[in-house]
């Protein structure tokens, strides 16, 4: 395994991060335990979860993933071996079963305390804002939704002051953003620096070979401000495994069970790009998943690559990507596809 630091902290994390959003819906607790055992054995010390999980989010399964992780900590005593990240859900209809009011002192405080209880721990290594409390172009929205976005920006200072109190108390070690834009990220950084408050050290945004929009501004922010990307959906919800090509709908696959989650990755341009990337992988005796993940692992603005799996075979393949070094020739072939079909999935 390879390791790096969370921003300017002393917290060392594996370049592969174990994603957990299927636990409690597609995966049972026993299956989740098996995944955590295996990942830790292979040197993966970074686990990412959220109060929202599992996804698709429902009132019936709310926070079940955190409960499962907490049960694993209680059973194994492995809390100190894991760098644990969680998130507070943003506002909107999708989360009205959780709370109303968005990010404010009361909601953040209640969310942190509830996550700690479910996770059976007295601290979180990284705590993230799941998505902004304003309209932004994420989750399949390609362009900025200026017609529907809120006229009010986020209350950056109140949020940071609240999180800073948890950091001073040792309840949270570091903070991060998610699904943010360059403007939003810089506002948080400026507010933190101007008021001597805790600075975000990571940003968890979507990134894959068919969705490289992060490179439009955010990659520069990452490199210059030392706020590394935690890349989620690196396989584009499984589309970049190739399993949905030619109209295939594998039984039990996420895209088969919940097609709306992969819809944004299934356009004609995306599928054509996936076919071309698959040809590159086969030519070089790699699986398409290995190629897709290895490409992200080597990017200089990436702190960690969040992989997720419903089957142990997928988990093993995904973790193994850390051992694959792509040659300059392979990287040139990837860039040629990207030049021909740039960012086909928003």
C-alpha positions as CSV (number, residue, x, y, z in Angstrom):
1,X,0.0,0.0,0.0
2,X,1.0,3.6,-0.5
3,X,0.3,6.4,2.0
4,X,0.0,10.1,2.1
5,X,-1.0,12.9,4.5
6,X,-4.3,14.7,4.9
7,X,-3.3,18.2,3.9
8,X,-0.9,19.7,6.4
9,X,-1.9,17.3,9.2
10,X,0.2,14.5,10.6
11,X,-2.6,12.0,9.7
12,X,-1.3,9.3,7.4
13,X,-3.9,7.7,5.1
14,X,-3.7,5.0,2.5
15,X,-4.0,6.1,-1.2
16,X,-6.9,3.6,-1.4
17,X,-9.8,4.5,0.8
18,X,-12.6,2.0,1.6
19,X,-16.0,3.4,0.6
20,X,-19.0,2.1,2.5
21,X,-22.2,3.4,1.0
22,X,-23.6,-0.1,0.0
23,X,-23.4,-1.5,3.6
24,X,-26.9,-1.9,5.0
25,X,-28.7,-2.1,1.7
26,X,-26.7,-4.1,-0.9
27,X,-24.3,-5.6,1.6
28,X,-25.1,-7.2,5.0
29,X,-23.3,-6.5,8.2
30,X,-21.3,-9.8,7.8
31,X,-20.3,-8.8,4.3
32,X,-19.2,-5.4,5.5
33,X,-17.2,-7.0,8.3
34,X,-15.4,-9.2,5.7
35,X,-14.6,-6.2,3.6
36,X,-13.2,-4.2,6.5
37,X,-11.1,-7.1,7.7
38,X,-9.6,-7.7,4.2
39,X,-9.0,-4.0,3.5
40,X,-7.2,-3.5,6.8
41,X,-5.1,-6.6,6.2
42,X,-4.0,-5.1,2.8
43,X,-2.9,-1.9,4.3
44,X,-6.1,0.2,3.7
45,X,-6.3,2.3,6.9
46,X,-8.8,4.9,5.6
47,X,-12.5,4.3,5.7
48,X,-15.1,6.8,4.5
49,X,-18.8,6.8,5.5
50,X,-21.6,9.3,6.0
51,X,-24.7,9.7,8.1
52,X,-26.7,9.5,4.9
53,X,-25.5,6.0,4.0
54,X,-26.5,3.5,2.7
55,X,-27.5,4.9,-0.7
56,X,-30.2,5.2,-2.0
57,X,-31.1,7.0,1.1
58,X,-34.4,6.1,2.9
59,X,-35.8,6.8,6.3
60,X,-35.8,3.0,7.0
61,X,-32.0,2.6,6.4
62,X,-30.8,6.0,7.6
63,X,-27.4,5.8,9.2
64,X,-27.3,2.0,9.1
65,X,-23.8,2.1,7.5
66,X,-22.4,4.0,10.5
67,X,-24.0,1.5,12.9
68,X,-22.4,-1.4,11.0
69,X,-18.9,0.2,11.3
70,X,-19.5,0.9,15.0
71,X,-20.4,-2.7,15.5
72,X,-17.2,-3.8,13.8
73,X,-15.1,-1.5,16.0
74,X,-16.8,-2.9,19.1
75,X,-16.2,-6.5,17.9
76,X,-12.6,-6.1,16.7
77,X,-11.2,-3.3,18.8
78,X,-9.7,-1.9,15.6
79,X,-10.7,1.8,16.0
80,X,-7.1,3.0,16.5
81,X,-6.0,1.2,13.3
82,X,-8.4,3.2,11.1
83,X,-8.5,6.8,9.9
84,X,-12.3,7.3,10.0
85,X,-14.1,9.9,7.9
86,X,-17.8,10.7,8.0
87,X,-20.1,13.5,6.7
88,X,-23.1,15.6,7.6
89,X,-25.8,15.5,4.9
90,X,-26.7,18.8,3.2
91,X,-30.2,20.1,2.9
92,X,-32.9,19.4,0.4
93,X,-35.8,17.1,-0.3
94,X,-33.5,14.1,-0.5
95,X,-32.6,14.5,3.1
96,X,-35.8,15.8,4.6
97,X,-36.1,12.6,6.6
98,X,-32.9,13.5,8.4
99,X,-33.4,17.2,9.4
100,X,-34.3,20.6,8.1
101,X,-32.3,23.9,8.2
102,X,-29.0,22.9,6.6
103,X,-25.6,23.6,8.1
104,X,-25.9,25.6,11.3
105,X,-24.4,25.3,14.8
106,X,-27.4,23.3,16.1
107,X,-27.6,20.8,13.2
108,X,-23.8,20.3,13.0
109,X,-23.5,19.7,16.7
110,X,-26.4,17.1,16.7
111,X,-25.0,15.4,13.6
112,X,-21.5,15.0,15.0
113,X,-22.8,13.7,18.4
114,X,-25.1,11.2,16.7
115,X,-22.4,9.9,14.3
116,X,-20.0,9.4,17.2
117,X,-22.7,7.4,19.1
118,X,-23.5,5.2,16.1
119,X,-19.8,4.6,15.2
120,X,-19.0,3.8,18.9
121,X,-16.1,6.1,19.0
122,X,-15.2,9.4,20.8
123,X,-13.5,11.1,17.8
124,X,-13.6,11.3,14.0
125,X,-10.4,11.7,12.1
126,X,-12.1,13.6,9.3
127,X,-15.5,15.3,9.2
128,X,-16.9,16.5,5.9
129,X,-19.8,18.6,4.6
130,X,-21.5,16.2,2.2
131,X,-22.7,18.8,-0.3
132,X,-23.2,22.6,-0.2
133,X,-26.3,24.3,1.1
134,X,-26.7,26.1,-2.2
135,X,-27.3,25.2,-5.8
136,X,-24.2,23.9,-7.5
137,X,-23.4,21.7,-10.5
138,X,-23.0,18.3,-9.1
139,X,-24.9,14.9,-9.1
140,X,-25.4,15.0,-12.8
141,X,-25.9,18.7,-13.3
142,X,-23.4,19.7,-15.9
143,X,-23.7,23.5,-15.9
144,X,-24.1,26.0,-13.0
145,X,-27.9,26.1,-12.1
146,X,-28.0,29.9,-11.8
147,X,-31.7,30.1,-12.3
148,X,-32.5,27.9,-9.2
149,X,-29.4,28.4,-7.0
150,X,-29.9,30.2,-3.7
151,X,-29.2,34.0,-3.7
152,X,-27.6,33.5,-0.3
153,X,-24.2,31.9,0.0
154,X,-23.3,29.5,2.8
155,X,-22.7,30.7,6.3
156,X,-19.0,29.8,6.0
157,X,-17.9,31.4,9.2
158,X,-20.6,29.9,11.5
159,X,-19.8,26.5,10.0
160,X,-16.1,26.8,10.6
161,X,-16.5,28.2,14.1
162,X,-18.7,25.3,15.0
163,X,-16.3,22.7,13.6
164,X,-13.3,24.5,15.1
165,X,-14.8,23.9,18.6
166,X,-15.0,20.2,18.0
167,X,-11.4,20.2,16.7
168,X,-10.2,22.1,19.8
169,X,-12.0,19.5,22.0
170,X,-10.3,16.7,20.1
171,X,-13.7,15.3,18.9
172,X,-12.7,15.9,15.3
173,X,-9.1,15.8,14.1
174,X,-9.6,17.4,10.6
175,X,-12.3,18.8,8.4
176,X,-13.1,18.4,4.7
177,X,-15.5,19.5,2.0
178,X,-17.4,17.5,-0.6
179,X,-19.1,18.2,-3.9
180,X,-17.7,21.7,-3.7
181,X,-16.7,24.3,-6.4
182,X,-13.5,26.4,-6.6
183,X,-15.5,29.4,-5.3
184,X,-16.9,27.6,-2.4
185,X,-13.6,26.0,-1.5
186,X,-11.8,29.3,-1.6
187,X,-14.5,30.9,0.6
188,X,-13.9,28.3,3.3
189,X,-10.1,28.6,3.1
190,X,-10.3,32.4,3.2
191,X,-12.7,32.4,6.1
192,X,-10.5,29.9,8.0
193,X,-7.3,31.8,7.3
194,X,-8.8,35.2,8.2
195,X,-10.2,34.1,11.5
196,X,-7.5,31.6,12.6
197,X,-9.9,28.7,12.4
198,X,-9.4,25.1,11.3
199,X,-8.7,24.8,7.6
200,X,-10.3,22.1,5.3
201,X,-7.7,19.6,4.3
202,X,-9.6,17.5,1.7
203,X,-12.4,17.8,-0.8
204,X,-14.4,14.7,-1.8
205,X,-15.7,15.2,-5.4
206,X,-16.6,12.8,-8.2
207,X,-13.7,12.0,-10.5
208,X,-13.2,9.3,-13.1
209,X,-11.8,8.8,-16.6
210,X,-15.2,9.8,-18.1
211,X,-15.7,12.7,-15.6
212,X,-12.6,14.8,-15.2
213,X,-14.3,18.2,-14.6
214,X,-12.3,18.5,-11.4
215,X,-9.4,19.5,-13.5
216,X,-11.3,22.7,-14.5
217,X,-10.1,24.8,-11.6
218,X,-10.4,22.5,-8.7
219,X,-7.1,20.6,-9.3
220,X,-5.2,23.9,-9.2
221,X,-6.9,24.7,-5.9
222,X,-5.9,21.3,-4.6
223,X,-2.3,21.7,-5.5
224,X,-1.8,25.3,-4.5
225,X,-3.8,25.2,-1.3
226,X,-2.9,21.7,-0.2
227,X,-6.5,20.5,-0.1
228,X,-6.3,17.1,-1.7
229,X,-9.0,15.3,-3.7
230,X,-10.7,12.2,-2.2
231,X,-12.0,10.9,-5.5
232,X,-15.4,9.2,-5.3
233,X,-17.1,7.2,-8.0
234,X,-13.7,6.5,-9.6
235,X,-15.4,3.7,-11.6
236,X,-18.4,5.9,-12.5
237,X,-20.7,3.8,-10.4
238,X,-19.3,0.6,-12.1
239,X,-19.7,1.8,-15.6
240,X,-15.9,1.9,-15.9
241,X,-15.7,-1.8,-15.1
242,X,-17.2,-2.4,-18.5
243,X,-20.0,-4.6,-17.1
244,X,-22.8,-2.5,-18.6
245,X,-21.5,-2.4,-22.1
246,X,-23.6,-3.8,-25.0
247,X,-26.8,-3.4,-23.0
248,X,-25.8,-5.8,-20.2
249,X,-27.6,-5.5,-16.9
250,X,-25.8,-7.8,-14.5
251,X,-28.0,-9.4,-11.8
252,X,-27.6,-7.6,-8.5
253,X,-25.4,-4.8,-9.9
254,X,-26.0,-1.3,-8.6
255,X,-26.9,0.0,-12.1
256,X,-29.4,-2.8,-12.5
257,X,-31.0,-2.3,-9.1
258,X,-30.9,1.5,-9.1
259,X,-30.5,2.7,-12.7
260,X,-30.9,6.4,-12.0
261,X,-27.6,6.4,-10.2
262,X,-25.7,5.4,-13.3
263,X,-27.8,7.2,-15.8
264,X,-25.4,10.2,-16.0
265,X,-22.6,7.8,-17.0
266,X,-24.5,6.0,-19.7
267,X,-24.7,8.4,-22.5
268,X,-23.5,7.5,-26.0
269,X,-20.3,9.4,-25.5
270,X,-19.6,7.8,-22.2
271,X,-20.1,4.3,-23.5
272,X,-17.9,4.9,-26.5
273,X,-15.1,6.2,-24.3
274,X,-15.5,3.2,-22.0
275,X,-15.1,0.9,-25.0
276,X,-11.9,2.7,-26.0
277,X,-10.5,2.5,-22.5
278,X,-11.4,-1.1,-22.3
279,X,-9.3,-1.7,-25.5
280,X,-6.3,0.0,-23.9
281,X,-6.7,-2.1,-20.8
282,X,-6.9,-5.4,-22.7
283,X,-3.9,-4.4,-24.9
284,X,-1.9,-4.0,-21.7
285,X,-3.2,-7.1,-19.8
286,X,-5.2,-5.1,-17.3
287,X,-8.8,-5.1,-16.4
288,X,-10.7,-2.0,-17.2
289,X,-11.2,-1.4,-13.4
290,X,-7.5,-1.7,-12.8
291,X,-6.7,0.8,-15.5
292,X,-9.4,3.3,-14.4
293,X,-8.2,3.2,-10.7
294,X,-4.5,3.2,-11.5
295,X,-5.0,6.3,-13.5
296,X,-6.4,8.1,-10.6
297,X,-3.9,6.7,-8.1
298,X,-1.0,8.5,-9.8
299,X,-2.6,12.0,-10.1
300,X,-0.7,14.6,-8.0
301,X,-3.8,16.3,-6.7
302,X,-5.4,13.1,-5.4
303,X,-5.0,12.4,-1.7
304,X,-6.9,9.1,-1.8
305,X,-9.1,7.1,-4.2
306,X,-12.4,5.9,-2.7
307,X,-13.2,2.5,-3.9
308,X,-16.4,0.6,-3.2
309,X,-17.5,-3.0,-3.8
310,X,-20.4,-5.3,-3.2
311,X,-18.4,-8.4,-3.9
312,X,-15.1,-9.5,-2.4
313,X,-13.7,-10.2,-5.9
314,X,-14.3,-6.6,-6.8
315,X,-12.7,-5.3,-3.6
316,X,-9.6,-7.4,-4.2
317,X,-9.3,-6.1,-7.8
318,X,-9.8,-2.5,-6.7
319,X,-7.3,-2.6,-3.9
320,X,-4.7,-4.3,-6.2
321,X,-4.8,-1.2,-8.5
322,X,-2.3,0.4,-6.1
323,X,0.3,-2.0,-7.4
324,X,-0.1,-1.0,-11.0
325,X,2.1,1.7,-12.5
326,X,0.9,3.0,-15.8
327,X,3.6,3.6,-18.4
328,X,3.9,6.9,-20.3
329,X,2.7,5.1,-23.4
330,X,-0.5,4.0,-21.6
331,X,-1.1,7.5,-20.2
332,X,-0.7,8.9,-23.7
333,X,-3.3,6.5,-25.0
334,X,-5.7,7.5,-22.2
335,X,-5.2,11.2,-23.0
336,X,-5.9,10.5,-26.7
337,X,-9.3,9.1,-25.8
338,X,-9.9,12.0,-23.4
339,X,-9.1,14.5,-26.2
340,X,-11.5,12.8,-28.6
341,X,-14.3,12.4,-26.1
342,X,-13.7,14.9,-23.2
343,X,-15.7,14.5,-20.1
344,X,-18.8,12.7,-21.6
345,X,-20.4,12.2,-18.1
346,X,-21.2,15.3,-16.1
